[in-house]
Amino acid sequence: MRVVTYQDLHYCYGLKTAVNAMFWWDTPVERRARQDYLELSLILKWQSPFNKENWQRWGQPFG
């Protein structure tokens, strides 16, 4: 089975592509602090009922 990539599909249909890279210049130096910040921001964005930060909104899922 051949894996078709995003680039392959663009080439096949004559669409332009560009390679872009982003850097978070003010990334916290402390790795754990950075992970905690990213994790919390995603929890708050997606508001999963399985994260205790959202239990007040959804209720505790496993009483």
PDB file of N, CA, C, O and CB in Angstrom:
ATOM      1  N   MET A   1       0.842  -1.173   0.000  1.00  0.00           N
ATOM      2  CA  MET A   1       0.000   0.000   0.000  1.00  0.00           C
ATOM      3  C   MET A   1       0.894   1.245   0.000  1.00  0.00           C
ATOM      4  O   MET A   1       1.818   1.348   0.807  1.00  0.00           O
ATOM      5  CB  MET A   1      -0.961  -0.007   1.222  1.00  0.00           C
ATOM      6  N   ARG A   2       0.622   2.171  -0.889  1.00  0.00           N
ATOM      7  CA  ARG A   2       1.403   3.397  -0.994  1.00  0.00           C
ATOM      8  C   ARG A   2       0.773   4.488  -0.136  1.00  0.00           C
ATOM      9  O   ARG A   2      -0.436   4.712  -0.191  1.00  0.00           O
ATOM     10  CB  ARG A   2       1.507   3.856  -2.465  1.00  0.00           C
ATOM     11  N   VAL A   3       1.581   5.146   0.637  1.00  0.00           N
ATOM     12  CA  VAL A   3       1.115   6.258   1.459  1.00  0.00           C
ATOM     13  C   VAL A   3       1.160   7.523   0.620  1.00  0.00           C
ATOM     14  O   VAL A   3       2.202   7.872   0.065  1.00  0.00           O
ATOM     15  CB  VAL A   3       1.974   6.413   2.753  1.00  0.00           C
ATOM     16  N   VAL A   4       0.036   8.203   0.531  1.00  0.00           N
ATOM     17  CA  VAL A   4      -0.035   9.450  -0.225  1.00  0.00           C
ATOM     18  C   VAL A   4       0.103  10.599   0.759  1.00  0.00           C
ATOM     19  O   VAL A   4      -0.640  10.687   1.737  1.00  0.00           O
ATOM     20  CB  VAL A   4      -1.371   9.558  -1.037  1.00  0.00           C
ATOM     21  N   THR A   5       1.053  11.470   0.493  1.00  0.00           N
ATOM     22  CA  THR A   5       1.286  12.588   1.396  1.00  0.00           C
ATOM     23  C   THR A   5       0.541  13.835   0.930  1.00  0.00           C
ATOM     24  O   THR A   5       0.052  13.920  -0.197  1.00  0.00           O
ATOM     25  CB  THR A   5       2.780  12.877   1.506  1.00  0.00           C
ATOM     26  N   TYR A   6       0.478  14.771   1.824  1.00  0.00           N
ATOM     27  CA  TYR A   6      -0.118  16.076   1.539  1.00  0.00           C
ATOM     28  C   TYR A   6       0.556  16.714   0.323  1.00  0.00           C
ATOM     29  O   TYR A   6      -0.114  17.247  -0.562  1.00  0.00           O
ATOM     30  CB  TYR A   6      -0.003  17.005   2.769  1.00  0.00           C
ATOM     31  N   GLN A   7       1.889  16.653   0.292  1.00  0.00           N
ATOM     32  CA  GLN A   7       2.644  17.216  -0.837  1.00  0.00           C
ATOM     33  C   GLN A   7       2.304  16.486  -2.140  1.00  0.00           C
ATOM     34  O   GLN A   7       2.145  17.120  -3.184  1.00  0.00           O
ATOM     35  CB  GLN A   7       4.164  17.132  -0.564  1.00  0.00           C
ATOM     36  N   ASP A   8       2.193  15.153  -2.079  1.00  0.00           N
ATOM     37  CA  ASP A   8       1.850  14.369  -3.277  1.00  0.00           C
ATOM     38  C   ASP A   8       0.515  14.818  -3.874  1.00  0.00           C
ATOM     39  O   ASP A   8       0.397  14.990  -5.087  1.00  0.00           O
ATOM     40  CB  ASP A   8       1.790  12.869  -2.936  1.00  0.00           C
ATOM     41  N   LEU A   9      -0.471  15.002  -3.025  1.00  0.00           N
ATOM     42  CA  LEU A   9      -1.795  15.403  -3.507  1.00  0.00           C
ATOM     43  C   LEU A   9      -1.764  16.790  -4.145  1.00  0.00           C
ATOM     44  O   LEU A   9      -2.397  17.020  -5.175  1.00  0.00           O
ATOM     45  CB  LEU A   9      -2.805  15.380  -2.359  1.00  0.00           C
ATOM     46  N   HIS A  10      -1.039  17.695  -3.538  1.00  0.00           N
ATOM     47  CA  HIS A  10      -0.931  19.031  -4.122  1.00  0.00           C
ATOM     48  C   HIS A  10      -0.268  18.970  -5.497  1.00  0.00           C
ATOM     49  O   HIS A  10      -0.715  19.618  -6.443  1.00  0.00           O
ATOM     50  CB  HIS A  10      -0.136  19.962  -3.191  1.00  0.00           C
ATOM     51  N   TYR A  11       0.798  18.186  -5.591  1.00  0.00           N
ATOM     52  CA  TYR A  11       1.497  18.046  -6.871  1.00  0.00           C
ATOM     53  C   TYR A  11       0.580  17.412  -7.917  1.00  0.00           C
ATOM     54  O   TYR A  11       0.542  17.864  -9.061  1.00  0.00           O
ATOM     55  CB  TYR A  11       2.777  17.200  -6.699  1.00  0.00           C
ATOM     56  N   CYS A  12      -0.153  16.373  -7.534  1.00  0.00           N
ATOM     57  CA  CYS A  12      -1.059  15.653  -8.433  1.00  0.00           C
ATOM     58  C   CYS A  12      -2.120  16.580  -9.032  1.00  0.00           C
ATOM     59  O   CYS A  12      -2.466  16.452 -10.207  1.00  0.00           O
ATOM     60  CB  CYS A  12      -1.737  14.501  -7.686  1.00  0.00           C
ATOM     61  N   TYR A  13      -2.635  17.511  -8.228  1.00  0.00           N
ATOM     62  CA  TYR A  13      -3.698  18.409  -8.690  1.00  0.00           C
ATOM     63  C   TYR A  13      -3.192  19.789  -9.100  1.00  0.00           C
ATOM     64  O   TYR A  13      -3.985  20.703  -9.326  1.00  0.00           O
ATOM     65  CB  TYR A  13      -4.733  18.562  -7.611  1.00  0.00           C
ATOM     66  N   GLY A  14      -1.887  19.937  -9.193  1.00  0.00           N
ATOM     67  CA  GLY A  14      -1.309  21.196  -9.656  1.00  0.00           C
ATOM     68  C   GLY A  14      -1.474  22.352  -8.691  1.00  0.00           C
ATOM     69  O   GLY A  14      -1.535  23.506  -9.113  1.00  0.00           O
ATOM     70  N   LEU A  15      -1.549  22.059  -7.395  1.00  0.00           N
ATOM     71  CA  LEU A  15      -1.707  23.111  -6.394  1.00  0.00           C
ATOM     72  C   LEU A  15      -0.354  23.518  -5.838  1.00  0.00           C
ATOM     73  O   LEU A  15       0.539  22.683  -5.688  1.00  0.00           O
ATOM     74  CB  LEU A  15      -2.632  22.649  -5.258  1.00  0.00           C
ATOM     75  N   LYS A  16      -0.203  24.801  -5.533  1.00  0.00           N
ATOM     76  CA  LYS A  16       1.049  25.291  -4.970  1.00  0.00           C
ATOM     77  C   LYS A  16       1.154  24.904  -3.496  1.00  0.00           C
ATOM     78  O   LYS A  16       0.154  24.819  -2.784  1.00  0.00           O
ATOM     79  CB  LYS A  16       1.156  26.820  -5.134  1.00  0.00           C
ATOM     80  N   THR A  17       2.367  24.676  -3.068  1.00  0.00           N
ATOM     81  CA  THR A  17       2.621  24.402  -1.662  1.00  0.00           C
ATOM     82  C   THR A  17       3.749  25.297  -1.180  1.00  0.00           C
ATOM     83  O   THR A  17       4.520  25.839  -1.972  1.00  0.00           O
ATOM     84  CB  THR A  17       2.965  22.908  -1.436  1.00  0.00           C
ATOM     85  N   ALA A  18       3.827  25.436   0.112  1.00  0.00           N
ATOM     86  CA  ALA A  18       4.901  26.214   0.717  1.00  0.00           C
ATOM     87  C   ALA A  18       5.268  25.567   2.044  1.00  0.00           C
ATOM     88  O   ALA A  18       4.403  25.049   2.751  1.00  0.00           O
ATOM     89  CB  ALA A  18       4.483  27.708   0.914  1.00  0.00           C
ATOM     90  N   VAL A  19       6.528  25.599   2.372  1.00  0.00           N
ATOM     91  CA  VAL A  19       6.978  25.096   3.660  1.00  0.00           C
ATOM     92  C   VAL A  19       7.086  26.284   4.596  1.00  0.00           C
ATOM     93  O   VAL A  19       7.773  27.263   4.305  1.00  0.00           O
ATOM     94  CB  VAL A  19       8.343  24.332   3.543  1.00  0.00           C
ATOM     95  N   ASN A  20       6.400  26.186   5.717  1.00  0.00           N
ATOM     96  CA  ASN A  20       6.409  27.267   6.700  1.00  0.00           C
ATOM     97  C   ASN A  20       6.854  26.713   8.039  1.00  0.00           C
ATOM     98  O   ASN A  20       6.538  25.574   8.382  1.00  0.00           O
ATOM     99  CB  ASN A  20       5.012  27.932   6.817  1.00  0.00           C
ATOM    100  N   ALA A  21       7.575  27.502   8.783  1.00  0.00           N
ATOM    101  CA  ALA A  21       7.986  27.112  10.129  1.00  0.00           C
ATOM    102  C   ALA A  21       7.709  28.279  11.062  1.00  0.00           C
ATOM    103  O   ALA A  21       7.866  29.445  10.699  1.00  0.00           O
ATOM    104  CB  ALA A  21       9.497  26.700  10.172  1.00  0.00           C
ATOM    105  N   MET A  22       7.296  27.935  12.264  1.00  0.00           N
ATOM    106  CA  MET A  22       7.025  28.963  13.265  1.00  0.00           C
ATOM    107  C   MET A  22       7.857  28.677  14.500  1.00  0.00           C
ATOM    108  O   MET A  22       8.152  27.525  14.816  1.00  0.00           O
ATOM    109  CB  MET A  22       5.515  29.022  13.619  1.00  0.00           C
ATOM    110  N   PHE A  23       8.225  29.729  15.183  1.00  0.00           N
ATOM    111  CA  PHE A  23       8.978  29.595  16.412  1.00  0.00           C
ATOM    112  C   PHE A  23       8.289  30.391  17.500  1.00  0.00           C
ATOM    113  O   PHE A  23       7.825  31.507  17.264  1.00  0.00           O
ATOM    114  CB  PHE A  23      10.434  30.059  16.227  1.00  0.00           C
ATOM    115  N   TRP A  24       8.223  29.832  18.667  1.00  0.00           N
ATOM    116  CA  TRP A  24       7.654  30.494  19.830  1.00  0.00           C
ATOM    117  C   TRP A  24       8.824  31.146  20.550  1.00  0.00           C
ATOM    118  O   TRP A  24       9.455  30.528  21.408  1.00  0.00           O
ATOM    119  CB  TRP A  24       6.863  29.486  20.769  1.00  0.00           C
ATOM    120  N   TRP A  25       9.114  32.398  20.201  1.00  0.00           N
ATOM    121  CA  TRP A  25      10.327  33.072  20.669  1.00  0.00           C
ATOM    122  C   TRP A  25      10.379  33.248  22.171  1.00  0.00           C
ATOM    123  O   TRP A  25      11.457  33.197  22.763  1.00  0.00           O
ATOM    124  CB  TRP A  25      10.446  34.407  20.019  1.00  0.00           C
ATOM    125  N   ASP A  26       9.217  33.458  22.805  1.00  0.00           N
ATOM    126  CA  ASP A  26       9.227  33.668  24.256  1.00  0.00           C
ATOM    127  C   ASP A  26       8.840  32.388  25.003  1.00  0.00           C
ATOM    128  O   ASP A  26       8.200  32.440  26.053  1.00  0.00           O
ATOM    129  CB  ASP A  26       8.267  34.811  24.637  1.00  0.00           C
ATOM    130  N   THR A  27       9.233  31.248  24.451  1.00  0.00           N
ATOM    131  CA  THR A  27       8.975  29.959  25.087  1.00  0.00           C
ATOM    132  C   THR A  27       9.630  29.921  26.460  1.00  0.00           C
ATOM    133  O   THR A  27      10.804  30.260  26.607  1.00  0.00           O
ATOM    134  CB  THR A  27       9.492  28.798  24.207  1.00  0.00           C
ATOM    135  N   PRO A  28       8.858  29.504  27.472  1.00  0.00           N
ATOM    136  CA  PRO A  28       9.477  29.384  28.792  1.00  0.00           C
ATOM    137  C   PRO A  28      10.661  28.418  28.750  1.00  0.00           C
ATOM    138  O   PRO A  28      10.565  27.339  28.164  1.00  0.00           O
ATOM    139  CB  PRO A  28       8.443  28.913  29.830  1.00  0.00           C
ATOM    140  N   VAL A  29      11.757  28.799  29.360  1.00  0.00           N
ATOM    141  CA  VAL A  29      12.963  27.981  29.351  1.00  0.00           C
ATOM    142  C   VAL A  29      12.722  26.679  30.120  1.00  0.00           C
ATOM    143  O   VAL A  29      13.197  25.616  29.721  1.00  0.00           O
ATOM    144  CB  VAL A  29      14.153  28.760  29.959  1.00  0.00           C
ATOM    145  N   GLU A  30      11.996  26.772  31.201  1.00  0.00           N
ATOM    146  CA  GLU A  30      11.708  25.604  32.041  1.00  0.00           C
ATOM    147  C   GLU A  30      10.728  24.676  31.316  1.00  0.00           C
ATOM    148  O   GLU A  30       9.573  25.035  31.086  1.00  0.00           O
ATOM    149  CB  GLU A  30      11.126  26.043  33.422  1.00  0.00           C
ATOM    150  N   ARG A  31      11.205  23.484  30.960  1.00  0.00           N
ATOM    151  CA  ARG A  31      10.402  22.540  30.170  1.00  0.00           C
ATOM    152  C   ARG A  31       9.084  22.186  30.838  1.00  0.00           C
ATOM    153  O   ARG A  31       8.044  22.180  30.180  1.00  0.00           O
ATOM    154  CB  ARG A  31      11.190  21.276  29.919  1.00  0.00           C
ATOM    155  N   ARG A  32       9.107  21.894  32.118  1.00  0.00           N
ATOM    156  CA  ARG A  32       7.886  21.480  32.827  1.00  0.00           C
ATOM    157  C   ARG A  32       6.856  22.610  32.816  1.00  0.00           C
ATOM    158  O   ARG A  32       5.668  22.360  32.616  1.00  0.00           O
ATOM    159  CB  ARG A  32       8.214  21.066  34.288  1.00  0.00           C
ATOM    160  N   ALA A  33       7.298  23.838  33.028  1.00  0.00           N
ATOM    161  CA  ALA A  33       6.390  24.990  32.998  1.00  0.00           C
ATOM    162  C   ALA A  33       5.762  25.129  31.622  1.00  0.00           C
ATOM    163  O   ALA A  33       4.575  25.433  31.505  1.00  0.00           O
ATOM    164  CB  ALA A  33       7.135  26.285  33.378  1.00  0.00           C
ATOM    165  N   ARG A  34       6.551  24.910  30.586  1.00  0.00           N
ATOM    166  CA  ARG A  34       6.055  24.995  29.209  1.00  0.00           C
ATOM    167  C   ARG A  34       5.008  23.919  28.947  1.00  0.00           C
ATOM    168  O   ARG A  34       3.966  24.199  28.354  1.00  0.00           O
ATOM    169  CB  ARG A  34       7.216  24.861  28.206  1.00  0.00           C
ATOM    170  N   GLN A  35       5.277  22.692  29.383  1.00  0.00           N
ATOM    171  CA  GLN A  35       4.322  21.601  29.195  1.00  0.00           C
ATOM    172  C   GLN A  35       3.031  21.864  29.955  1.00  0.00           C
ATOM    173  O   GLN A  35       1.941  21.645  29.427  1.00  0.00           O
ATOM    174  CB  GLN A  35       4.932  20.276  29.644  1.00  0.00           C
ATOM    175  N   ASP A  36       3.150  22.331  31.193  1.00  0.00           N
ATOM    176  CA  ASP A  36       1.960  22.636  31.994  1.00  0.00           C
ATOM    177  C   ASP A  36       1.115  23.713  31.335  1.00  0.00           C
ATOM    178  O   ASP A  36      -0.110  23.608  31.293  1.00  0.00           O
ATOM    179  CB  ASP A  36       2.360  23.078  33.402  1.00  0.00           C
ATOM    180  N   TYR A  37       1.771  24.756  30.817  1.00  0.00           N
ATOM    181  CA  TYR A  37       1.049  25.844  30.151  1.00  0.00           C
ATOM    182  C   TYR A  37       0.317  25.339  28.914  1.00  0.00           C
ATOM    183  O   TYR A  37      -0.857  25.652  28.714  1.00  0.00           O
ATOM    184  CB  TYR A  37       2.016  26.971  29.764  1.00  0.00           C
ATOM    185  N   LEU A  38       1.005  24.562  28.086  1.00  0.00           N
ATOM    186  CA  LEU A  38       0.381  24.039  26.867  1.00  0.00           C
ATOM    187  C   LEU A  38      -0.768  23.090  27.199  1.00  0.00           C
ATOM    188  O   LEU A  38      -1.830  23.154  26.580  1.00  0.00           O
ATOM    189  CB  LEU A  38       1.423  23.319  26.001  1.00  0.00           C
ATOM    190  N   GLU A  39      -0.555  22.224  28.164  1.00  0.00           N
ATOM    191  CA  GLU A  39      -1.596  21.272  28.553  1.00  0.00           C
ATOM    192  C   GLU A  39      -2.834  22.004  29.061  1.00  0.00           C
ATOM    193  O   GLU A  39      -3.951  21.697  28.644  1.00  0.00           O
ATOM    194  CB  GLU A  39      -1.070  20.308  29.630  1.00  0.00           C
ATOM    195  N   LEU A  40      -2.645  22.961  29.949  1.00  0.00           N
ATOM    196  CA  LEU A  40      -3.783  23.697  30.493  1.00  0.00           C
ATOM    197  C   LEU A  40      -4.512  24.477  29.410  1.00  0.00           C
ATOM    198  O   LEU A  40      -5.742  24.516  29.405  1.00  0.00           O
ATOM    199  CB  LEU A  40      -3.322  24.643  31.591  1.00  0.00           C
ATOM    200  N   SER A  41      -3.779  25.098  28.496  1.00  0.00           N
ATOM    201  CA  SER A  41      -4.434  25.868  27.434  1.00  0.00           C
ATOM    202  C   SER A  41      -5.275  24.955  26.539  1.00  0.00           C
ATOM    203  O   SER A  41      -6.351  25.358  26.097  1.00  0.00           O
ATOM    204  CB  SER A  41      -3.386  26.620  26.588  1.00  0.00           C
ATOM    205  N   LEU A  42      -4.809  23.741  26.267  1.00  0.00           N
ATOM    206  CA  LEU A  42      -5.591  22.802  25.456  1.00  0.00           C
ATOM    207  C   LEU A  42      -6.793  22.260  26.224  1.00  0.00           C
ATOM    208  O   LEU A  42      -7.868  22.084  25.649  1.00  0.00           O
ATOM    209  CB  LEU A  42      -4.707  21.643  24.991  1.00  0.00           C
ATOM    210  N   ILE A  43      -6.620  21.995  27.514  1.00  0.00           N
ATOM    211  CA  ILE A  43      -7.748  21.544  28.343  1.00  0.00           C
ATOM    212  C   ILE A  43      -8.843  22.595  28.334  1.00  0.00           C
ATOM    213  O   ILE A  43     -10.017  22.271  28.155  1.00  0.00           O
ATOM    214  CB  ILE A  43      -7.292  21.254  29.798  1.00  0.00           C
ATOM    215  N   LEU A  44      -8.466  23.852  28.525  1.00  0.00           N
ATOM    216  CA  LEU A  44      -9.461  24.925  28.564  1.00  0.00           C
ATOM    217  C   LEU A  44     -10.089  25.173  27.197  1.00  0.00           C
ATOM    218  O   LEU A  44     -11.259  25.546  27.110  1.00  0.00           O
ATOM    219  CB  LEU A  44      -8.826  26.207  29.076  1.00  0.00           C
ATOM    220  N   LYS A  45      -9.323  24.969  26.135  1.00  0.00           N
ATOM    221  CA  LYS A  45      -9.857  25.169  24.786  1.00  0.00           C
ATOM    222  C   LYS A  45     -10.890  24.103  24.440  1.00  0.00           C
ATOM    223  O   LYS A  45     -11.981  24.432  23.973  1.00  0.00           O
ATOM    224  CB  LYS A  45      -8.723  25.156  23.754  1.00  0.00           C
ATOM    225  N   TRP A  46     -10.564  22.831  24.663  1.00  0.00           N
ATOM    226  CA  TRP A  46     -11.442  21.729  24.248  1.00  0.00           C
ATOM    227  C   TRP A  46     -12.471  21.362  25.299  1.00  0.00           C
ATOM    228  O   TRP A  46     -13.454  20.693  24.981  1.00  0.00           O
ATOM    229  CB  TRP A  46     -10.620  20.516  23.918  1.00  0.00           C
ATOM    230  N   GLN A  47     -12.277  21.779  26.539  1.00  0.00           N
ATOM    231  CA  GLN A  47     -13.235  21.599  27.641  1.00  0.00           C
ATOM    232  C   GLN A  47     -13.731  20.163  27.780  1.00  0.00           C
ATOM    233  O   GLN A  47     -14.934  19.921  27.876  1.00  0.00           O
ATOM    234  CB  GLN A  47     -14.419  22.514  27.443  1.00  0.00           C
ATOM    235  N   SER A  48     -12.813  19.231  27.789  1.00  0.00           N
ATOM    236  CA  SER A  48     -13.157  17.823  27.960  1.00  0.00           C
ATOM    237  C   SER A  48     -13.744  17.582  29.345  1.00  0.00           C
ATOM    238  O   SER A  48     -13.205  18.081  30.333  1.00  0.00           O
ATOM    239  CB  SER A  48     -11.920  16.934  27.742  1.00  0.00           C
ATOM    240  N   PRO A  49     -14.830  16.835  29.438  1.00  0.00           N
ATOM    241  CA  PRO A  49     -15.412  16.550  30.755  1.00  0.00           C
ATOM    242  C   PRO A  49     -14.543  15.617  31.601  1.00  0.00           C
ATOM    243  O   PRO A  49     -14.812  15.443  32.789  1.00  0.00           O
ATOM    244  CB  PRO A  49     -16.788  15.938  30.585  1.00  0.00           C
ATOM    245  N   PHE A  50     -13.525  15.026  31.021  1.00  0.00           N
ATOM    246  CA  PHE A  50     -12.662  14.108  31.758  1.00  0.00           C
ATOM    247  C   PHE A  50     -11.529  14.812  32.492  1.00  0.00           C
ATOM    248  O   PHE A  50     -10.809  14.166  33.253  1.00  0.00           O
ATOM    249  CB  PHE A  50     -12.089  13.088  30.819  1.00  0.00           C
ATOM    250  N   ASN A  51     -11.350  16.102  32.291  1.00  0.00           N
ATOM    251  CA  ASN A  51     -10.325  16.862  33.004  1.00  0.00           C
ATOM    252  C   ASN A  51     -10.965  17.591  34.169  1.00  0.00           C
ATOM    253  O   ASN A  51     -11.990  18.253  34.008  1.00  0.00           O
ATOM    254  CB  ASN A  51      -9.609  17.862  32.061  1.00  0.00           C
ATOM    255  N   LYS A  52     -10.358  17.468  35.349  1.00  0.00           N
ATOM    256  CA  LYS A  52     -10.952  18.054  36.556  1.00  0.00           C
ATOM    257  C   LYS A  52     -11.147  19.561  36.457  1.00  0.00           C
ATOM    258  O   LYS A  52     -11.985  20.125  37.161  1.00  0.00           O
ATOM    259  CB  LYS A  52     -10.090  17.743  37.751  1.00  0.00           C
ATOM    260  N   GLU A  53     -10.382  20.217  35.590  1.00  0.00           N
ATOM    261  CA  GLU A  53     -10.547  21.665  35.413  1.00  0.00           C
ATOM    262  C   GLU A  53     -11.921  22.007  34.849  1.00  0.00           C
ATOM    263  O   GLU A  53     -12.370  23.146  34.976  1.00  0.00           O
ATOM    264  CB  GLU A  53      -9.456  22.216  34.491  1.00  0.00           C
ATOM    265  N   ASN A  54     -12.594  21.043  34.229  1.00  0.00           N
ATOM    266  CA  ASN A  54     -13.900  21.296  33.610  1.00  0.00           C
ATOM    267  C   ASN A  54     -15.056  20.607  34.324  1.00  0.00           C
ATOM    268  O   ASN A  54     -16.182  20.641  33.828  1.00  0.00           O
ATOM    269  CB  ASN A  54     -13.873  20.852  32.178  1.00  0.00           C
ATOM    270  N   TRP A  55     -14.813  19.991  35.461  1.00  0.00           N
ATOM    271  CA  TRP A  55     -15.873  19.292  36.177  1.00  0.00           C
ATOM    272  C   TRP A  55     -16.968  20.245  36.640  1.00  0.00           C
ATOM    273  O   TRP A  55     -18.137  19.862  36.697  1.00  0.00           O
ATOM    274  CB  TRP A  55     -15.297  18.551  37.369  1.00  0.00           C
ATOM    275  N   GLN A  56     -16.607  21.481  36.970  1.00  0.00           N
ATOM    276  CA  GLN A  56     -17.630  22.433  37.387  1.00  0.00           C
ATOM    277  C   GLN A  56     -18.606  22.713  36.251  1.00  0.00           C
ATOM    278  O   GLN A  56     -19.791  22.953  36.482  1.00  0.00           O
ATOM    279  CB  GLN A  56     -16.986  23.737  37.865  1.00  0.00           C
ATOM    280  N   ARG A  57     -18.103  22.682  35.037  1.00  0.00           N
ATOM    281  CA  ARG A  57     -18.949  22.920  33.859  1.00  0.00           C
ATOM    282  C   ARG A  57     -19.798  21.703  33.502  1.00  0.00           C
ATOM    283  O   ARG A  57     -20.994  21.836  33.245  1.00  0.00           O
ATOM    284  CB  ARG A  57     -18.087  23.307  32.665  1.00  0.00           C
ATOM    285  N   TRP A  58     -19.177  20.500  33.484  1.00  0.00           N
ATOM    286  CA  TRP A  58     -19.850  19.296  33.017  1.00  0.00           C
ATOM    287  C   TRP A  58     -20.297  18.338  34.115  1.00  0.00           C
ATOM    288  O   TRP A  58     -21.122  17.456  33.877  1.00  0.00           O
ATOM    289  CB  TRP A  58     -18.960  18.578  32.094  1.00  0.00           C
ATOM    290  N   GLY A  59     -19.757  18.509  35.306  1.00  0.00           N
ATOM    291  CA  GLY A  59     -20.005  17.536  36.378  1.00  0.00           C
ATOM    292  C   GLY A  59     -18.922  16.473  36.328  1.00  0.00           C
ATOM    293  O   GLY A  59     -18.301  16.256  35.287  1.00  0.00           O
ATOM    294  N   GLN A  60     -18.699  15.811  37.457  1.00  0.00           N
ATOM    295  CA  GLN A  60     -17.667  14.779  37.519  1.00  0.00           C
ATOM    296  C   GLN A  60     -18.150  13.539  36.789  1.00  0.00           C
ATOM    297  O   GLN A  60     -19.209  13.014  37.132  1.00  0.00           O
ATOM    298  CB  GLN A  60     -17.303  14.442  38.986  1.00  0.00           C
ATOM    299  N   PRO A  61     -17.408  13.042  35.782  1.00  0.00           N
ATOM    300  CA  PRO A  61     -17.901  11.963  34.934  1.00  0.00           C
ATOM    301  C   PRO A  61     -18.022  10.592  35.616  1.00  0.00           C
ATOM    302  O   PRO A  61     -18.856   9.778  35.220  1.00  0.00           O
ATOM    303  CB  PRO A  61     -17.010  11.834  33.764  1.00  0.00           C
ATOM    304  N   PHE A  62     -17.204  10.336  36.628  1.00  0.00           N
ATOM    305  CA  PHE A  62     -17.226   9.006  37.246  1.00  0.00           C
ATOM    306  C   PHE A  62     -17.508   9.110  38.741  1.00  0.00           C
ATOM    307  O   PHE A  62     -16.817   8.506  39.561  1.00  0.00           O
ATOM    308  CB  PHE A  62     -15.892   8.277  37.008  1.00  0.00           C
ATOM    309  N   GLY A  63     -18.543   9.893  39.080  1.00  0.00           N
ATOM    310  CA  GLY A  63     -19.002  10.105  40.447  1.00  0.00           C
ATOM    311  C   GLY A  63     -18.267   9.443  41.476  1.00  0.00           C
ATOM    312  O   GLY A  63     -18.598   9.576  42.654  1.00  0.00           O
TER     313      GLY A  63
END
